Amino acid sequence: MLIARFTTAKRSLDGLTKLAKLDFLLRCPTMLERLLVEQGEGWTTGAEPTSSERLAVESRMTRYKYGP
């Protein structure tokens, strides 16, 4: 879903940093949800995280200066 959102026929997904950022959004569904709300979008039907996924260890985030 995220790779399709950030690529087009003329623009591919370049660089490990971009891939790492997309991976972070998948591991932290609450952060992805914030991003979707800011973009005026929502979860694709059936893709929204379950309550256990929202409470998983990976979904908590500590903010550091240069990344999560």
All heavy atoms as a GROMACS GRO file, in nm:
protein
  538
    1MET      N    1   0.082  -0.118   0.000
    1MET     CA    2   0.000   0.000   0.000
    1MET      C    3   0.088   0.126   0.000
    1MET      O    4   0.065   0.218  -0.078
    1MET     CB    5  -0.090  -0.003   0.124
    1MET     CG    6  -0.172   0.120   0.144
    1MET     SD    7  -0.285   0.109   0.284
    1MET     CE    8  -0.182   0.161   0.418
    2LEU      N    9   0.189   0.128   0.088
    2LEU     CA   10   0.273   0.248   0.096
    2LEU      C   11   0.365   0.262  -0.024
    2LEU      O   12   0.386   0.373  -0.073
    2LEU     CB   13   0.357   0.245   0.225
    2LEU     CG   14   0.279   0.270   0.352
    2LEU    CD1   15   0.368   0.250   0.473
    2LEU    CD2   16   0.221   0.409   0.354
    3ILE      N   17   0.421   0.153  -0.071
    3ILE     CA   18   0.508   0.160  -0.189
    3ILE      C   19   0.429   0.209  -0.309
    3ILE      O   20   0.476   0.293  -0.386
    3ILE     CB   21   0.577   0.025  -0.215
    3ILE    CG1   22   0.678  -0.003  -0.104
    3ILE    CG2   23   0.648   0.025  -0.350
    3ILE    CD1   24   0.743  -0.139  -0.111
    4ALA      N   25   0.308   0.160  -0.325
    4ALA     CA   26   0.223   0.206  -0.436
    4ALA      C   27   0.192   0.354  -0.423
    4ALA      O   28   0.183   0.426  -0.523
    4ALA     CB   29   0.095   0.124  -0.440
    5ARG      N   30   0.178   0.404  -0.300
    5ARG     CA   31   0.146   0.545  -0.277
    5ARG      C   32   0.262   0.637  -0.314
    5ARG      O   33   0.242   0.748  -0.361
    5ARG     CB   34   0.108   0.563  -0.130
    5ARG     CG   35   0.086   0.705  -0.085
    5ARG     CD   36  -0.048   0.758  -0.134
    5ARG     NE   37  -0.084   0.879  -0.068
    5ARG     CZ   38  -0.055   1.001  -0.112
    5ARG    NH1   39   0.014   1.016  -0.221
    5ARG    NH2   40  -0.093   1.106  -0.046
    6PHE      N   41   0.386   0.590  -0.293
    6PHE     CA   42   0.502   0.674  -0.315
    6PHE      C   43   0.576   0.645  -0.445
    6PHE      O   44   0.687   0.694  -0.465
    6PHE     CB   45   0.599   0.661  -0.197
    6PHE     CG   46   0.548   0.729  -0.073
    6PHE    CD1   47   0.483   0.657   0.025
    6PHE    CD2   48   0.562   0.865  -0.058
    6PHE    CE1   49   0.436   0.719   0.139
    6PHE    CE2   50   0.514   0.929   0.055
    6PHE     CZ   51   0.450   0.856   0.153
    7THR      N   52   0.519   0.565  -0.533
    7THR     CA   53   0.581   0.539  -0.663
    7THR      C   54   0.480   0.567  -0.774
    7THR      O   55   0.360   0.561  -0.753
    7THR     CB   56   0.629   0.394  -0.676
    7THR    OG1   57   0.519   0.305  -0.655
    7THR    CG2   58   0.738   0.362  -0.575
    8THR      N   59   0.533   0.599  -0.891
    8THR     CA   60   0.450   0.619  -1.009
    8THR      C   61   0.518   0.547  -1.125
    8THR      O   62   0.624   0.487  -1.109
    8THR     CB   63   0.437   0.769  -1.043
    8THR    OG1   64   0.567   0.822  -1.074
    8THR    CG2   65   0.376   0.848  -0.929
    9ALA      N   66   0.459   0.556  -1.242
    9ALA     CA   67   0.520   0.493  -1.360
    9ALA      C   68   0.654   0.558  -1.393
    9ALA      O   69   0.746   0.492  -1.443
    9ALA     CB   70   0.426   0.504  -1.479
   10LYS      N   71   0.670   0.686  -1.359
   10LYS     CA   72   0.794   0.757  -1.390
   10LYS      C   73   0.890   0.766  -1.272
   10LYS      O   74   1.007   0.796  -1.288
   10LYS     CB   75   0.764   0.899  -1.440
   10LYS     CG   76   0.691   0.901  -1.571
   10LYS     CD   77   0.669   1.042  -1.617
   10LYS     CE   78   0.596   1.043  -1.751
   10LYS     NZ   79   0.576   1.180  -1.799
   11ARG      N   80   0.842   0.743  -1.151
   11ARG     CA   81   0.924   0.759  -1.031
   11ARG      C   82   0.920   0.633  -0.947
   11ARG      O   83   0.815   0.591  -0.900
   11ARG     CB   84   0.872   0.877  -0.949
   11ARG     CG   85   0.965   0.918  -0.837
   11ARG     CD   86   0.907   1.033  -0.760
   11ARG     NE   87   0.808   0.975  -0.667
   11ARG     CZ   88   0.723   1.045  -0.596
   11ARG    NH1   89   0.719   1.174  -0.608
   11ARG    NH2   90   0.638   0.986  -0.515
   12SER      N   91   1.037   0.573  -0.927
   12SER     CA   92   1.043   0.452  -0.846
   12SER      C   93   1.082   0.488  -0.703
   12SER      O   94   1.108   0.603  -0.671
   12SER     CB   95   1.146   0.355  -0.905
   12SER     OG   96   1.275   0.412  -0.900
   13LEU      N   97   1.086   0.387  -0.619
   13LEU     CA   98   1.124   0.406  -0.480
   13LEU      C   99   1.276   0.400  -0.472
   13LEU      O  100   1.336   0.293  -0.483
   13LEU     CB  101   1.061   0.297  -0.393
   13LEU     CG  102   1.079   0.310  -0.244
   13LEU    CD1  103   1.005   0.432  -0.194
   13LEU    CD2  104   1.027   0.187  -0.174
   14ASP      N  105   1.341   0.514  -0.456
   14ASP     CA  106   1.487   0.521  -0.456
   14ASP      C  107   1.540   0.535  -0.314
   14ASP      O  108   1.494   0.620  -0.239
   14ASP     CB  109   1.535   0.642  -0.538
   14ASP     CG  110   1.507   0.625  -0.686
   14ASP    OD1  111   1.507   0.510  -0.733
   14ASP    OD2  112   1.484   0.726  -0.753
   15GLY      N  113   1.637   0.453  -0.281
   15GLY     CA  114   1.711   0.469  -0.156
   15GLY      C  115   1.659   0.389  -0.040
   15GLY      O  116   1.539   0.365  -0.026
   16LEU      N  117   1.752   0.346   0.042
   16LEU     CA  118   1.718   0.270   0.160
   16LEU      C  119   1.652   0.356   0.268
   16LEU      O  120   1.573   0.306   0.347
   16LEU     CB  121   1.843   0.203   0.217
   16LEU     CG  122   1.901   0.090   0.132
   16LEU    CD1  123   2.031   0.039   0.194
   16LEU    CD2  124   1.801  -0.024   0.121
   17THR      N  125   1.685   0.484   0.271
   17THR     CA  126   1.626   0.572   0.372
   17THR      C  127   1.475   0.581   0.354
   17THR      O  128   1.400   0.571   0.450
   17THR     CB  129   1.689   0.712   0.365
   17THR    OG1  130   1.829   0.699   0.383
   17THR    CG2  131   1.631   0.802   0.472
   18LYS      N  132   1.431   0.598   0.231
   18LYS     CA  133   1.286   0.605   0.205
   18LYS      C  134   1.220   0.474   0.242
   18LYS      O  135   1.114   0.472   0.305
   18LYS     CB  136   1.262   0.637   0.058
   18LYS     CG  137   1.115   0.640   0.018
   18LYS     CD  138   1.043   0.760   0.069
   18LYS     CE  139   1.064   0.872  -0.027
   18LYS     NZ  140   0.978   0.986  -0.001
   19LEU      N  141   1.283   0.362   0.208
   19LEU     CA  142   1.228   0.231   0.243
   19LEU      C  143   1.224   0.213   0.395
   19LEU      O  144   1.127   0.160   0.448
   19LEU     CB  145   1.310   0.121   0.177
   19LEU     CG  146   1.253  -0.020   0.188
   19LEU    CD1  147   1.115  -0.028   0.124
   19LEU    CD2  148   1.347  -0.118   0.123
   20ALA      N  149   1.326   0.261   0.464
   20ALA     CA  150   1.329   0.250   0.610
   20ALA      C  151   1.217   0.334   0.673
   20ALA      O  152   1.155   0.292   0.772
   20ALA     CB  153   1.464   0.295   0.664
   21LYS      N  154   1.190   0.450   0.618
   21LYS     CA  155   1.082   0.534   0.669
   21LYS      C  156   0.946   0.468   0.647
   21LYS      O  157   0.859   0.473   0.735
   21LYS     CB  158   1.084   0.671   0.602
   21LYS     CG  159   1.201   0.756   0.648
   21LYS     CD  160   1.203   0.888   0.575
   21LYS     CE  161   1.321   0.973   0.621
   21LYS     NZ  162   1.326   1.103   0.554
   22LEU      N  163   0.927   0.406   0.532
   22LEU     CA  164   0.800   0.336   0.506
   22LEU      C  165   0.786   0.215   0.598
   22LEU      O  166   0.677   0.186   0.648
   22LEU     CB  167   0.792   0.294   0.359
   22LEU     CG  168   0.786   0.409   0.259
   22LEU    CD1  169   0.783   0.354   0.117
   22LEU    CD2  170   0.669   0.500   0.283
   23ASP      N  171   0.897   0.146   0.625
   23ASP     CA  172   0.896   0.033   0.717
   23ASP      C  173   0.856   0.080   0.857
   23ASP      O  174   0.778   0.016   0.926
   23ASP     CB  175   1.033  -0.034   0.719
   23ASP     CG  176   1.039  -0.147   0.819
   23ASP    OD1  177   0.962  -0.244   0.803
   23ASP    OD2  178   1.120  -0.138   0.913
   24PHE      N  179   0.908   0.195   0.898
   24PHE     CA  180   0.873   0.251   1.028
   24PHE      C  181   0.723   0.276   1.038
   24PHE      O  182   0.659   0.247   1.139
   24PHE     CB  183   0.950   0.381   1.052
   24PHE     CG  184   0.899   0.460   1.168
   24PHE    CD1  185   0.927   0.421   1.297
   24PHE    CD2  186   0.822   0.573   1.146
   24PHE    CE1  187   0.878   0.494   1.405
   24PHE    CE2  188   0.774   0.647   1.253
   24PHE     CZ  189   0.802   0.607   1.382
   25LEU      N  190   0.665   0.330   0.930
   25LEU     CA  191   0.521   0.357   0.933
   25LEU      C  192   0.439   0.229   0.944
   25LEU      O  193   0.333   0.228   1.007
   25LEU     CB  194   0.480   0.436   0.808
   25LEU     CG  195   0.530   0.580   0.804
   25LEU    CD1  196   0.497   0.643   0.669
   25LEU    CD2  197   0.472   0.662   0.917
   26LEU      N  198   0.488   0.121   0.885
   26LEU     CA  199   0.416  -0.006   0.898
   26LEU      C  200   0.428  -0.064   1.038
   26LEU      O  201   0.336  -0.125   1.089
   26LEU     CB  202   0.468  -0.106   0.795
   26LEU     CG  203   0.429  -0.078   0.651
   26LEU    CD1  204   0.492  -0.181   0.559
   26LEU    CD2  205   0.279  -0.079   0.634
   27ARG      N  206   0.543  -0.044   1.100
   27ARG     CA  207   0.564  -0.098   1.234
   27ARG      C  208   0.493  -0.014   1.341
   27ARG      O  209   0.467  -0.064   1.451
   27ARG     CB  210   0.713  -0.104   1.266
   27ARG     CG  211   0.786  -0.208   1.185
   27ARG     CD  212   0.935  -0.203   1.215
   27ARG     NE  213   1.008  -0.288   1.127
   27ARG     CZ  214   1.036  -0.415   1.150
   27ARG    NH1  215   0.994  -0.471   1.262
   27ARG    NH2  216   1.105  -0.485   1.064
   28CYS      N  217   0.466   0.110   1.312
   28CYS     CA  218   0.400   0.200   1.408
   28CYS      C  219   0.270   0.250   1.348
   28CYS      O  220   0.262   0.362   1.295
   28CYS     CB  221   0.492   0.316   1.441
   28CYS     SG  222   0.647   0.264   1.512
   29PRO      N  223   0.165   0.169   1.352
   29PRO     CA  224   0.039   0.206   1.285
   29PRO      C  225  -0.023   0.334   1.338
   29PRO      O  226  -0.094   0.402   1.265
   29PRO     CB  227  -0.051   0.084   1.308
   29PRO     CG  228   0.007   0.013   1.423
   29PRO     CD  229   0.153   0.040   1.421
   30THR      N  230   0.003   0.369   1.463
   30THR     CA  231  -0.053   0.494   1.514
   30THR      C  232   0.009   0.615   1.445
   30THR      O  233  -0.058   0.714   1.420
   30THR     CB  234  -0.034   0.505   1.666
   30THR    OG1  235   0.104   0.488   1.699
   30THR    CG2  236  -0.117   0.401   1.739
   31MET      N  237   0.138   0.606   1.411
   31MET     CA  238   0.204   0.716   1.340
   31MET      C  239   0.152   0.723   1.195
   31MET      O  240   0.133   0.831   1.141
   31MET     CB  241   0.356   0.699   1.342
   31MET     CG  242   0.414   0.699   1.481
   31MET     SD  243   0.369   0.842   1.580
   31MET     CE  244   0.466   0.968   1.503
   32LEU      N  245   0.132   0.607   1.134
   32LEU     CA  246   0.077   0.604   0.999
   32LEU      C  247  -0.063   0.663   0.997
   32LEU      O  248  -0.099   0.738   0.907
   32LEU     CB  249   0.075   0.460   0.944
   32LEU     CG  250   0.014   0.441   0.806
   32LEU    CD1  251   0.082   0.528   0.702
   32LEU    CD2  252   0.019   0.296   0.766
   33GLU      N  253  -0.140   0.634   1.100
   33GLU     CA  254  -0.275   0.688   1.108
   33GLU      C  255  -0.273   0.842   1.117
   33GLU      O  256  -0.352   0.910   1.054
   33GLU     CB  257  -0.348   0.629   1.229
   33GLU     CG  258  -0.494   0.659   1.232
   33GLU     CD  259  -0.564   0.571   1.331
   33GLU    OE1  260  -0.513   0.552   1.442
   33GLU    OE2  261  -0.672   0.520   1.296
   34ARG      N  262  -0.178   0.896   1.196
   34ARG     CA  263  -0.164   1.041   1.204
   34ARG      C  264  -0.131   1.100   1.067
   34ARG      O  265  -0.184   1.204   1.029
   34ARG     CB  266  -0.053   1.077   1.302
   34ARG     CG  267  -0.090   1.056   1.446
   34ARG     CD  268   0.030   1.064   1.532
   34ARG     NE  269   0.050   1.196   1.590
   34ARG     CZ  270   0.158   1.230   1.657
   34ARG    NH1  271   0.257   1.146   1.671
   34ARG    NH2  272   0.168   1.351   1.709
   35LEU      N  273  -0.043   1.034   0.994
   35LEU     CA  274  -0.005   1.081   0.861
   35LEU      C  275  -0.125   1.077   0.766
   35LEU      O  276  -0.148   1.171   0.690
   35LEU     CB  277   0.109   0.997   0.806
   35LEU     CG  278   0.159   1.032   0.667
   35LEU    CD1  279   0.223   1.170   0.666
   35LEU    CD2  280   0.258   0.929   0.618
   36LEU      N  281  -0.201   0.969   0.772
   36LEU     CA  282  -0.318   0.956   0.685
   36LEU      C  283  -0.420   1.066   0.715
   36LEU      O  284  -0.480   1.123   0.623
   36LEU     CB  285  -0.382   0.818   0.701
   36LEU     CG  286  -0.304   0.701   0.644
   36LEU    CD1  287  -0.369   0.569   0.685
   36LEU    CD2  288  -0.293   0.711   0.493
   37VAL      N  289  -0.441   1.097   0.842
   37VAL     CA  290  -0.536   1.201   0.880
   37VAL      C  291  -0.489   1.336   0.829
   37VAL      O  292  -0.567   1.416   0.776
   37VAL     CB  293  -0.557   1.203   1.033
   37VAL    CG1  294  -0.632   1.327   1.078
   37VAL    CG2  295  -0.630   1.078   1.077
   38GLU      N  296  -0.358   1.365   0.843
   38GLU     CA  297  -0.303   1.491   0.793
   38GLU      C  298  -0.320   1.504   0.642
   38GLU      O  299  -0.339   1.613   0.590
   38GLU     CB  300  -0.154   1.502   0.827
   38GLU     CG  301  -0.128   1.532   0.972
   38GLU     CD  302   0.021   1.537   1.003
   38GLU    OE1  303   0.102   1.543   0.908
   38GLU    OE2  304   0.055   1.536   1.122
   39GLN      N  305  -0.313   1.392   0.570
   39GLN     CA  306  -0.327   1.392   0.426
   39GLN      C  307  -0.474   1.394   0.382
   39GLN      O  308  -0.503   1.400   0.264
   39GLN     CB  309  -0.260   1.267   0.366
   39GLN     CG  310  -0.112   1.257   0.393
   39GLN     CD  311  -0.031   1.327   0.288
   39GLN    OE1  312  -0.065   1.325   0.173
   39GLN    NE2  313   0.077   1.389   0.330
   40GLY      N  314  -0.566   1.386   0.479
   40GLY     CA  315  -0.708   1.385   0.447
   40GLY      C  316  -0.755   1.251   0.396
   40GLY      O  317  -0.855   1.242   0.325
   41GLU      N  318  -0.683   1.146   0.432
   41GLU     CA  319  -0.718   1.011   0.387
   41GLU      C  320  -0.746   0.925   0.508
   41GLU      O  321  -0.736   0.969   0.621
   41GLU     CB  322  -0.602   0.953   0.305
   41GLU     CG  323  -0.570   1.033   0.180
   41GLU     CD  324  -0.453   0.977   0.103
   41GLU    OE1  325  -0.420   0.859   0.122
   41GLU    OE2  326  -0.395   1.051   0.024
   42GLY      N  327  -0.780   0.802   0.483
   42GLY     CA  328  -0.804   0.707   0.591
   42GLY      C  329  -0.750   0.571   0.554
   42GLY      O  330  -0.688   0.553   0.450
   43TRP      N  331  -0.774   0.475   0.641
   43TRP     CA  332  -0.728   0.339   0.616
   43TRP      C  333  -0.807   0.277   0.501
   43TRP      O  334  -0.927   0.300   0.487
   43TRP     CB  335  -0.749   0.252   0.740
   43TRP     CG  336  -0.657   0.284   0.852
   43TRP    CD1  337  -0.685   0.356   0.963
   43TRP    CD2  338  -0.520   0.245   0.863
   43TRP    NE1  339  -0.574   0.365   1.043
   43TRP    CE2  340  -0.472   0.297   0.985
   43TRP    CE3  341  -0.434   0.171   0.784
   43TRP    CZ2  342  -0.342   0.278   1.028
   43TRP    CZ3  343  -0.304   0.152   0.826
   43TRP    CH2  344  -0.259   0.204   0.947
   44THR      N  345  -0.742   0.198   0.422
   44THR     CA  346  -0.809   0.117   0.322
   44THR      C  347  -0.890   0.012   0.396
   44THR      O  348  -0.843  -0.042   0.496
   44THR     CB  349  -0.706   0.048   0.229
   44THR    OG1  350  -0.622   0.148   0.173
   44THR    CG2  351  -0.774  -0.032   0.120
   45THR      N  352  -1.008  -0.018   0.350
   45THR     CA  353  -1.094  -0.114   0.419
   45THR      C  354  -1.021  -0.247   0.434
   45THR      O  355  -0.968  -0.301   0.339
   45THR     CB  356  -1.224  -0.136   0.340
   45THR    OG1  357  -1.287  -0.009   0.322
   45THR    CG2  358  -1.317  -0.230   0.414
   46GLY      N  359  -1.017  -0.295   0.556
   46GLY     CA  360  -0.950  -0.421   0.587
   46GLY      C  361  -0.803  -0.404   0.623
   46GLY      O  362  -0.740  -0.498   0.668
   47ALA      N  363  -0.747  -0.286   0.604
   47ALA     CA  364  -0.605  -0.264   0.633
   47ALA      C  365  -0.582  -0.198   0.768
   47ALA      O  366  -0.469  -0.189   0.814
   47ALA     CB  367  -0.542  -0.177   0.524
   48GLU      N  368  -0.688  -0.152   0.834
   48GLU     CA  369  -0.671  -0.084   0.962
   48GLU      C  370  -0.616  -0.182   1.066
   48GLU      O  371  -0.645  -0.300   1.064
   48GLU     CB  372  -0.801  -0.022   1.010
   48GLU     CG  373  -0.919  -0.114   1.021
   48GLU     CD  374  -0.994  -0.132   0.890
   48GLU    OE1  375  -1.013  -0.038   0.814
   48GLU    OE2  376  -1.035  -0.247   0.867
   49PRO      N  377  -0.531  -0.131   1.157
   49PRO     CA  378  -0.469  -0.219   1.256
   49PRO      C  379  -0.570  -0.265   1.361
   49PRO      O  380  -0.666  -0.196   1.392
   49PRO     CB  381  -0.362  -0.131   1.320
   49PRO     CG  382  -0.409   0.008   1.298
   49PRO     CD  383  -0.484   0.007   1.168
   50THR      N  384  -0.545  -0.384   1.413
   50THR     CA  385  -0.630  -0.437   1.520
   50THR      C  386  -0.589  -0.371   1.651
   50THR      O  387  -0.486  -0.304   1.660
   50THR     CB  388  -0.612  -0.589   1.533
   50THR    OG1  389  -0.476  -0.617   1.570
   50THR    CG2  390  -0.647  -0.661   1.403
   51SER      N  391  -0.669  -0.391   1.755
   51SER     CA  392  -0.637  -0.329   1.884
   51SER      C  393  -0.506  -0.385   1.940
   51SER      O  394  -0.429  -0.311   2.002
   51SER     CB  395  -0.750  -0.350   1.984
   51SER     OG  396  -0.772  -0.488   2.004
   52SER      N  397  -0.477  -0.513   1.918
   52SER     CA  398  -0.351  -0.569   1.967
   52SER      C  399  -0.231  -0.511   1.889
   52SER      O  400  -0.124  -0.492   1.946
   52SER     CB  401  -0.351  -0.721   1.957
   52SER     OG  402  -0.364  -0.763   1.823
   53GLU      N  403  -0.249  -0.481   1.762
   53GLU     CA  404  -0.142  -0.419   1.684
   53GLU      C  405  -0.116  -0.276   1.731
   53GLU      O  406  -0.003  -0.229   1.733
   53GLU     CB  407  -0.175  -0.420   1.536
   53GLU     CG  408  -0.168  -0.556   1.473
   53GLU     CD  409  -0.217  -0.559   1.330
   53GLU    OE1  410  -0.304  -0.476   1.294
   53GLU    OE2  411  -0.170  -0.645   1.255
   54ARG      N  412  -0.220  -0.206   1.770
   54ARG     CA  413  -0.204  -0.069   1.820
   54ARG      C  414  -0.128  -0.066   1.953
   54ARG      O  415  -0.059   0.030   1.984
   54ARG     CB  416  -0.339  -0.002   1.840
   54ARG     CG  417  -0.409   0.033   1.713
   54ARG     CD  418  -0.544   0.096   1.745
   54ARG     NE  419  -0.620   0.120   1.625
   54ARG     CZ  420  -0.609   0.230   1.551
   54ARG    NH1  421  -0.525   0.323   1.586
   54ARG    NH2  422  -0.680   0.245   1.443
   55LEU      N  423  -0.142  -0.171   2.033
   55LEU     CA  424  -0.078  -0.176   2.164
   55LEU      C  425   0.054  -0.252   2.165
   55LEU      O  426   0.117  -0.265   2.270
   55LEU     CB  427  -0.174  -0.241   2.266
   55LEU     CG  428  -0.306  -0.167   2.287
   55LEU    CD1  429  -0.398  -0.248   2.377
   55LEU    CD2  430  -0.283  -0.029   2.343
   56ALA      N  431   0.098  -0.301   2.049
   56ALA     CA  432   0.221  -0.378   2.041
   56ALA      C  433   0.342  -0.292   2.077
   56ALA      O  434   0.339  -0.170   2.069
   56ALA     CB  435   0.238  -0.434   1.900
   57VAL      N  436   0.449  -0.358   2.117
   57VAL     CA  437   0.571  -0.288   2.157
   57VAL      C  438   0.621  -0.200   2.043
   57VAL      O  439   0.667  -0.088   2.065
   57VAL     CB  440   0.679  -0.390   2.198
   57VAL    CG1  441   0.812  -0.321   2.220
   57VAL    CG2  442   0.635  -0.466   2.320
   58GLU      N  443   0.613  -0.248   1.919
   58GLU     CA  444   0.664  -0.172   1.807
   58GLU      C  445   0.586  -0.044   1.782
   58GLU      O  446   0.636   0.048   1.721
   58GLU     CB  447   0.662  -0.256   1.678
   58GLU     CG  448   0.758  -0.371   1.678
   58GLU     CD  449   0.699  -0.497   1.738
   58GLU    OE1  450   0.578  -0.497   1.770
   58GLU    OE2  451   0.773  -0.593   1.755
   59SER      N  452   0.461  -0.038   1.826
   59SER     CA  453   0.380   0.079   1.795
   59SER      C  454   0.409   0.196   1.888
   59SER      O  455   0.373   0.308   1.859
   59SER     CB  456   0.231   0.045   1.799
   59SER     OG  457   0.193   0.010   1.928
   60ARG      N  458   0.476   0.171   2.002
   60ARG     CA  459   0.518   0.282   2.087
   60ARG      C  460   0.640   0.346   2.025
   60ARG      O  461   0.726   0.280   1.971
   60ARG     CB  462   0.552   0.232   2.226
   60ARG     CG  463   0.433   0.178   2.299
   60ARG     CD  464   0.471   0.142   2.441
   60ARG     NE  465   0.368   0.059   2.496
   60ARG     CZ  466   0.389  -0.061   2.546
   60ARG    NH1  467   0.509  -0.110   2.552
   60ARG    NH2  468   0.289  -0.131   2.594
   61MET      N  469   0.650   0.475   2.035
   61MET     CA  470   0.764   0.542   1.975
   61MET      C  471   0.824   0.642   2.072
   61MET      O  472   0.753   0.717   2.136
   61MET     CB  473   0.723   0.617   1.848
   61MET     CG  474   0.841   0.676   1.776
   61MET     SD  475   0.795   0.781   1.640
   61MET     CE  476   0.793   0.939   1.720
   62THR      N  477   0.956   0.641   2.080
   62THR     CA  478   1.030   0.741   2.153
   62THR      C  479   1.096   0.829   2.050
   62THR      O  480   1.168   0.781   1.963
   62THR     CB  481   1.135   0.676   2.243
   62THR    OG1  482   1.071   0.583   2.330
   62THR    CG2  483   1.209   0.780   2.324
   63ARG      N  484   1.075   0.956   2.058
   63ARG     CA  485   1.130   1.047   1.958
   63ARG      C  486   1.274   1.082   1.993
   63ARG      O  487   1.304   1.127   2.103
   63ARG     CB  488   1.046   1.174   1.949
   63ARG     CG  489   1.090   1.265   1.839
   63ARG     CD  490   0.992   1.382   1.831
   63ARG     NE  491   1.032   1.475   1.731
   63ARG     CZ  492   0.993   1.470   1.605
   63ARG    NH1  493   0.910   1.376   1.566
   63ARG    NH2  494   1.034   1.560   1.520
   64TYR      N  495   1.363   1.059   1.900
   64TYR     CA  496   1.502   1.096   1.912
   64TYR      C  497   1.532   1.205   1.810
   64TYR      O  498   1.451   1.235   1.723
   64TYR     CB  499   1.593   0.975   1.888
   64TYR     CG  500   1.580   0.870   1.993
   64TYR    CD1  501   1.502   0.757   1.972
   64TYR    CD2  502   1.645   0.883   2.116
   64TYR    CE1  503   1.490   0.660   2.069
   64TYR    CE2  504   1.633   0.787   2.213
   64TYR     CZ  505   1.555   0.675   2.189
   64TYR     OH  506   1.542   0.580   2.286
   65LYS      N  507   1.650   1.264   1.818
   65LYS     CA  508   1.683   1.375   1.731
   65LYS      C  509   1.687   1.334   1.584
   65LYS      O  510   1.643   1.407   1.498
   65LYS     CB  511   1.817   1.436   1.773
   65LYS     CG  512   1.850   1.564   1.700
   65LYS     CD  513   1.971   1.630   1.758
   65LYS     CE  514   1.995   1.763   1.689
   65LYS     NZ  515   2.108   1.835   1.744
   66TYR      N  516   1.740   1.216   1.555
   66TYR     CA  517   1.758   1.176   1.415
   66TYR      C  518   1.674   1.054   1.376
   66TYR      O  519   1.711   0.979   1.289
   66TYR     CB  520   1.906   1.149   1.386
   66TYR     CG  521   1.988   1.273   1.397
   66TYR    CD1  522   2.069   1.295   1.506
   66TYR    CD2  523   1.980   1.372   1.300
   66TYR    CE1  524   2.144   1.411   1.518
   66TYR    CE2  525   2.052   1.488   1.311
   66TYR     CZ  526   2.134   1.506   1.419
   66TYR     OH  527   2.207   1.622   1.429
   67GLY      N  528   1.564   1.032   1.439
   67GLY     CA  529   1.476   0.922   1.401
   67GLY      C  530   1.416   0.856   1.523
   67GLY      O  531   1.440   0.897   1.636
   68PRO      N  532   1.338   0.754   1.502
   68PRO     CA  533   1.268   0.686   1.612
   68PRO      C  534   1.363   0.605   1.699
   68PRO      O  535   1.467   0.565   1.658
   68PRO     CB  536   1.169   0.596   1.540
   68PRO     CG  537   1.224   0.577   1.406
   68PRO     CD  538   1.304   0.699   1.374
   0.00000   0.00000   0.00000
